[in-house]
Amino acid sequence: MEQYVPRLVDKLLARRIQHHPALLITGPRASGKTTTAARFAHSVISLDQPALASAVRGDADAAIRGLEEPILIDEWHIVPEILGAVKRSVDKDPHPGRFIVTGSVRGDIDSVTWPGTGRLLRVNMFGLTMGEIGRHISPVPLLDRLATGELESLLTSPRQVLDLRDYAEICLRSGFPDPALRLPSEERGPWLESYIDHLFTRDLEELARRRNPELAQRFFEAYALNTAGVVDQRTLHASAGVAKATGEAYEKLLRNLLVVDAIPAWWSNRLKRLIRSPKRYVVDSALALVALRMDIRGLMSDGNMLGRILDTLVMAQLRSTISCCTSAPRLFHLRQEDGRHEIDIVVEYGGGRIFGIEIKATSAPKQEDGRHLVWLREEFGDRFLGGAVLHTGPRAFLLEEKIVAAPISSIWS
């Protein structure tokens, strides 16, 4: 039996299950949700088994009655009727630790008719972070430490020295457990190609019949080409060769499948002419690269794509920690209409406090690389907790007051 790799959400799930009757774990397919959830369950209902799914459709209430709790219900979207049974059971008996529901489809979670409202506490779970892969999970997430203005953890140079090519290879490794932990490097690409194929055949069919898989995959490739970018809808649709309505439908489908994400633009009345378009991401850097058929050689020879992929990698690390943070951080990006000032990631905390992050594909950052963070510091004074220029070099050092230059690996070391 393979040894379990501890996940960031383990402690959170252990705590939640002691206080809530039902949890909903959402995340992309094959990101490890079922493996993690099964460690807390005493009974499992796997709805991807056709015979069992058929029986549950016949009588969902009977299917969950009498099982030893906690009960893990895997792939709920295949038989959505089971959520009604969970709702009715929790309404009758709301004691903690009864159900854990998992799924790789967002579906109607945000719908006003969602039966889980007030019953299912949601926990987001994405791919493995580099900290999880390296088996060194910090007891306090980085974003919680930054909420206190603590820069020391970023100023401690990582034990492992990485260069630009090392980071590029990390981006190609993926955060999905199978390619990240089990497969040799030459087999990761075929696994991810199969994942994409599955995405646009079976998964797409489950969400939207009468959609064209080839057209949807072409749209995903255009999305991957623009990952970590603020691209207007028309440009994205034109790049994919689809009409506006089709492009919007495919983007919604991809978000429902939890393989793409967008962070909103940060807004403040203090700043003028800020754009409000979101910044779009593929949730896994290797998935984006495989969709574009780009290997290490191609990535290292394309400076624009390398910058986007490094940004995608950093965002993947931060996104995975959000659920576990007690400081309730929210992630944004900032850009002025004239391009005069632009900040890759703005972390916002309560009371309007902010931390800015810039990501640079350089091994020797200069003061000029932190100029947008200096501008943000001057504009917001005490509300500015600090800033970081994340780079591909080996050293961490103070760049300006409240602004550090740190290796990208500092966020997981």
C-alpha positions in Angstrom: 0.0 0.0 0.0 1.3 3.4 -1.0 2.1 5.7 2.0 -0.4 8.6 2.4 1.0 12.0 1.7 -0.3 14.5 4.3 -2.4 17.3 2.8 -2.9 20.9 3.9 -6.6 20.3 4.6 -6.1 17.3 6.9 -6.1 19.3 10.1 -9.0 21.5 8.8 -11.1 18.5 8.0 -10.4 16.9 11.3 -11.5 20.0 13.1 -14.6 20.6 10.9 -15.9 17.1 11.2 -16.0 17.4 15.0 -18.4 20.4 14.8 -20.5 20.0 11.6 -22.8 17.3 10.4 -21.8 17.3 6.7 -18.8 18.5 4.7 -18.5 19.1 1.0 -15.0 18.7 -0.5 -14.7 20.2 -4.0 -11.8 20.2 -6.3 -10.5 19.1 -9.8 -10.8 15.4 -10.7 -7.8 13.3 -9.5 -6.6 16.0 -7.0 -6.8 13.5 -4.1 -10.1 14.4 -2.6 -11.4 10.8 -2.2 -8.1 9.5 -0.8 -8.0 12.2 1.8 -11.8 12.0 2.7 -11.6 8.2 3.0 -9.2 8.6 6.0 -12.0 10.2 8.0 -14.9 7.9 6.8 -16.2 4.6 8.2 -18.5 3.9 5.2 -18.1 4.8 1.5 -20.7 5.2 -1.3 -18.9 5.4 -4.6 -21.4 6.7 -7.1 -19.0 6.1 -10.1 -20.0 2.4 -9.8 -23.0 2.1 -12.1 -24.8 -0.6 -10.1 -24.5 1.3 -6.9 -25.5 4.5 -8.6 -28.6 2.8 -10.0 -29.6 1.6 -6.6 -29.1 5.0 -5.0 -31.3 6.6 -7.7 -34.1 4.1 -6.7 -34.1 5.1 -3.0 -31.4 7.6 -1.9 -32.8 7.8 1.7 -32.5 4.0 2.1 -29.0 4.0 0.6 -27.6 6.1 3.5 -29.7 4.7 6.3 -28.0 2.4 8.8 -24.4 2.9 7.5 -21.6 3.5 10.0 -20.8 7.2 10.1 -19.0 9.3 8.9 -20.3 8.3 5.5 -18.2 9.3 2.4 -20.4 10.0 -0.7 -18.0 10.2 -3.6 -18.9 11.9 -7.0 -22.3 13.2 -5.8 -23.0 14.8 -9.1 -23.6 11.4 -10.8 -26.7 10.9 -8.6 -27.6 14.5 -7.3 -30.7 13.1 -5.6 -28.5 11.8 -2.8 -28.0 15.4 -1.6 -31.7 15.6 -0.9 -31.4 12.5 1.2 -28.4 14.0 3.1 -30.4 17.2 3.7 -33.3 15.3 5.1 -31.1 13.1 7.3 -29.2 16.1 8.7 -32.4 18.0 9.3 -33.6 15.1 11.5 -30.3 14.6 13.2 -27.7 17.4 13.0 -25.0 15.9 15.2 -21.4 16.4 13.9 -19.5 14.0 11.8 -22.2 12.3 9.7 -21.4 12.9 6.0 -18.4 13.8 3.8 -19.4 14.6 0.2 -16.9 14.9 -2.6 -17.1 15.9 -6.2 -15.0 17.1 -9.1 -17.9 19.2 -10.6 -19.0 22.5 -9.2 -22.5 22.0 -10.7 -25.2 23.9 -9.0 -23.4 24.6 -5.7 -24.0 28.3 -6.0 -27.7 27.9 -7.0 -30.4 29.2 -4.7 -32.0 25.7 -4.9 -28.8 23.9 -3.8 -30.0 21.5 -1.1 -26.7 21.7 0.8 -27.2 25.3 1.8 -26.9 25.5 5.6 -26.1 21.8 5.8 -22.9 21.1 3.9 -19.8 23.1 4.9 -17.6 23.5 1.8 -13.9 22.9 1.8 -11.9 23.5 -1.4 -9.1 21.2 -2.3 -6.7 21.6 -5.3 -3.6 19.8 -6.4 -0.5 19.1 -4.3 1.6 22.1 -3.3 5.4 21.8 -3.4 5.3 21.8 0.4 3.0 18.7 0.4 5.2 17.0 -2.3 8.3 17.7 -0.2 6.5 16.6 3.1 7.1 19.8 4.8 3.8 21.5 5.6 4.1 24.6 7.8 1.9 24.6 10.9 0.9 28.2 10.0 0.1 28.9 6.3 2.3 31.6 4.7 -0.7 33.9 4.0 -1.6 33.8 7.7 2.0 34.8 8.6 1.9 37.6 6.0 -1.3 38.9 7.6 0.7 39.9 10.7 3.3 41.7 8.5 5.9 39.0 9.2 8.5 39.1 6.4 11.1 37.0 8.2 9.9 33.7 6.7 10.5 35.1 3.2 13.8 36.5 4.2 15.2 33.1 5.2 16.9 31.7 2.1 15.6 28.2 1.2 17.8 25.3 1.9 17.5 24.0 -1.7 19.0 26.4 -4.3 16.9 26.4 -7.6 17.5 28.1 -10.8 15.2 29.1 -13.7 15.3 25.7 -15.4 14.6 24.0 -12.0 11.4 26.1 -11.7 10.4 25.3 -15.3 10.8 21.6 -14.5 8.6 22.1 -11.4 6.0 23.7 -13.6 6.0 20.6 -15.8 5.7 18.2 -12.8 2.1 19.0 -12.1 0.2 19.1 -8.8 -2.0 16.1 -9.5 -0.9 13.3 -7.2 -0.3 10.7 -9.9 2.1 12.6 -12.1 3.6 14.5 -9.2 4.3 11.5 -6.9 4.0 8.2 -8.8 5.0 8.6 -12.4 8.5 9.0 -13.9 8.9 12.3 -15.8 8.5 10.7 -19.2 5.0 9.4 -18.2 3.6 12.6 -16.8 2.8 14.1 -20.2 0.7 11.0 -21.4 -1.2 11.0 -18.1 -2.0 14.7 -18.5 -3.0 14.2 -22.1 -5.4 11.5 -21.0 -6.7 13.8 -18.3 -7.5 16.5 -20.9 -9.1 13.9 -23.3 -11.3 12.6 -20.4 -12.2 16.2 -19.6 -13.6 16.9 -23.0 -15.3 13.6 -23.6 -16.9 12.1 -20.5 -16.8 15.1 -18.1 -18.0 17.6 -20.7 -20.8 15.2 -21.7 -22.0 14.9 -18.0 -22.3 18.7 -17.7 -23.5 19.7 -21.2 -24.8 17.3 -23.9 -24.7 18.8 -27.4 -21.3 20.5 -26.7 -18.5 20.0 -29.3 -15.5 18.3 -27.5 -13.0 19.5 -30.2 -14.2 23.1 -30.0 -14.2 23.0 -26.2 -10.6 21.7 -26.2 -9.6 24.4 -28.6 -11.1 27.0 -26.2 -9.1 25.4 -23.4 -5.9 25.7 -25.4 -6.6 29.4 -25.9 -7.2 29.7 -22.2 -3.9 28.0 -21.5 -2.1 30.3 -23.9 -3.4 33.2 -21.9 -3.0 31.7 -18.4 -2.1 34.4 -15.8 -3.3 37.0 -18.2 -5.8 39.8 -18.2 -7.3 39.2 -21.6 -10.6 40.6 -22.8 -13.4 38.2 -23.8 -13.2 39.1 -27.5 -9.5 38.3 -27.7 -10.0 35.0 -26.0 -12.9 34.0 -28.2 -11.1 35.1 -31.3 -8.0 33.1 -30.3 -10.2 30.0 -29.9 -12.2 30.7 -33.1 -15.6 30.6 -31.3 -18.5 33.0 -31.0 -19.1 35.1 -27.9 -21.9 32.9 -26.5 -20.0 29.7 -27.2 -16.9 31.0 -25.5 -18.8 32.1 -22.4 -20.5 28.7 -22.2 -17.2 26.9 -22.4 -15.6 29.1 -19.8 -18.5 28.3 -17.5 -18.1 24.6 -18.1 -14.4 24.7 -17.5 -15.0 26.6 -14.2 -17.6 24.0 -13.2 -15.1 21.3 -13.9 -12.7 23.2 -11.6 -9.8 23.3 -14.1 -9.7 27.0 -14.6 -10.1 29.9 -12.2 -10.1 33.6 -12.3 -9.2 36.2 -9.6 -11.0 39.5 -9.7 -9.4 42.9 -10.1 -8.7 44.7 -6.9 -10.6 48.0 -6.6 -10.1 51.1 -4.4 -11.5 54.6 -4.5 -8.1 55.8 -3.7 -6.6 54.7 -7.0 -7.6 56.0 -10.4 -8.3 54.2 -13.7 -8.1 50.6 -12.4 -9.3 48.0 -14.8 -11.9 45.6 -13.6 -11.3 42.6 -15.8 -10.4 39.3 -14.0 -7.1 37.5 -14.4 -7.6 34.0 -15.7 -5.7 30.9 -14.8 -5.5 27.2 -15.6 -5.3 25.7 -12.1 -2.3 23.4 -12.9 0.8 24.7 -14.8 1.6 21.3 -16.3 -1.9 20.9 -17.5 -1.6 24.2 -19.4 1.7 23.2 -20.9 0.5 19.8 -22.1 -2.6 21.5 -23.6 -0.1 23.7 -25.6 2.2 20.7 -26.4 5.1 22.6 -24.8 8.0 20.8 -23.3 11.0 22.1 -21.2 12.9 23.2 -24.3 9.9 25.2 -25.7 9.2 26.7 -22.3 12.7 27.9 -21.8 12.8 29.5 -25.2 9.5 31.5 -24.7 10.0 34.3 -22.2 6.4 35.4 -22.3 5.0 32.0 -21.7 7.6 31.2 -19.0 6.5 34.3 -17.1 2.9 33.3 -17.3 3.6 29.7 -16.2 5.7 30.9 -13.2 2.7 33.1 -12.2 0.4 30.1 -12.6 2.7 28.0 -10.4 2.7 30.6 -7.6 -1.0 31.1 -7.8 -1.5 27.3 -7.5 0.5 27.2 -4.3 -1.4 30.1 -2.7 -4.8 29.0 -3.9 -4.4 25.6 -2.2 -3.7 27.2 1.2 -6.8 29.6 1.3 -9.2 27.1 2.9 -6.7 26.4 5.7 -6.1 30.1 6.6 -7.6 31.7 9.7 -6.9 35.2 8.4 -9.5 34.9 5.6 -7.3 36.3 2.8 -8.7 37.1 -0.6 -6.7 37.1 -3.8 -6.9 39.8 -6.4 -4.7 41.4 -9.1 -4.2 45.1 -9.8 -3.7 46.9 -13.1 -4.2 50.5 -14.2 -5.8 51.1 -17.6 -2.7 52.8 -19.0 -0.5 50.0 -17.7 1.5 52.4 -15.5 1.1 50.2 -12.4 0.5 46.5 -12.3 0.8 44.0 -9.4 0.5 40.3 -10.1 -1.3 39.3 -6.8 -2.8 41.5 -4.1 -3.7 39.6 -0.9 -6.4 41.5 1.0 -7.2 40.9 4.6 -9.8 42.3 7.0 -9.8 46.1 7.5 -8.5 46.7 4.0 -5.0 45.6 4.8 -3.0 44.4 1.8 0.1 42.5 0.8 1.4 42.7 -2.7 3.3 40.0 -4.7 5.2 40.4 -7.9 6.6 37.4 -9.8 9.7 37.8 -11.9 11.6 35.4 -14.1 15.0 36.8 -13.1 17.7 35.5 -10.8 18.9 39.0 -9.8 16.0 41.3 -9.0 16.8 45.0 -8.7 15.0 47.9 -7.0 13.2 48.7 -10.3 11.4 45.3 -10.0 9.7 46.5 -6.8 8.6 49.9 -8.1 4.9 49.0 -8.3 5.0 47.7 -4.7 6.7 50.9 -3.6 3.9 52.8 -5.2 1.3 50.7 -3.4 3.1 51.2 -0.1 3.1 55.0 -0.6 -0.6 55.0 -1.5 -1.8 53.0 1.4 0.6 53.6 4.3 -0.2 51.5 7.4 -2.7 49.4 5.4 0.2 48.1 3.4 1.5 45.1 5.3 4.3 44.4 2.9 5.3 43.2 -0.5 7.5 40.5 -2.1 9.2 40.3 -5.4 9.4 36.5 -6.0 12.3 35.6 -8.3 14.2 32.6 -9.6 17.5 33.4 -7.9 19.0 31.9 -4.7 19.1 34.9 -2.4 16.5 36.6 -0.1 17.1 40.2 0.9 15.3 43.4 1.8 14.7 45.4 -1.4 12.9 48.4 0.2 11.2 49.2 3.4 8.5 46.5 3.9 9.4 45.0 0.6 11.5 41.8 0.2 13.1 40.0 -2.7 12.8 36.2 -2.2 13.1 33.0 -4.2 9.8 31.6 -5.4 10.6 28.5 -3.4 10.3 30.6 -0.2 6.5 30.3 -0.4 6.8 26.6 0.2 10.1 26.0 2.0 
